[in-house]
Amino acid sequence: MAPPPPQIPDGAPINLEQAKKVMAGAEAEAKKNKWNMVISVLDSGGHLVMLERSGSLSLSLSLLMLTRKKRSGCKSSVQENDVN
């Protein structure tokens, strides 16, 4: 039997003020690169803290991408650009 995957330790909780700073940085990067995208900030447990969509992206697409990120268990603070 294969050993279980290694556990990724959760980071410190993120509060709203910290999430706002993360969002501002992500928005600046998106504007600089002229990306229409959904930006989500999750806490260390994968729970949504903030969500913002730009341009004409639909709300259903925003929720779909959030679900994909949460299911992937991705802990990175910088995510790939899912929407061109």
Stockholm file with secondary structure:
# STOCKHOLM 1.0

chainA/1-84         MAPPPPQIPDGAPINLEQAKKVMAGAEAEAKKNKWNMVISVLDSGGHLVMLERSGSLSLSLSLLMLTRKKRSGCKSSVQENDVN
#=GR chainA/1-84 SS CCCCCCCCCCCCCCCHHHHHHHHHHHHHHHHHTTCCCEEEEECTTSCEEEEEECTTCCHHHHHHHHHHHHHHTCCCSSCCCCCC
#=GC SS_cons        CCCCCCCCCCCCCCCHHHHHHHHHHHHHHHHHTTCCCEEEEECTTSCEEEEEECTTCCHHHHHHHHHHHHHHTCCCSSCCCCCC
//
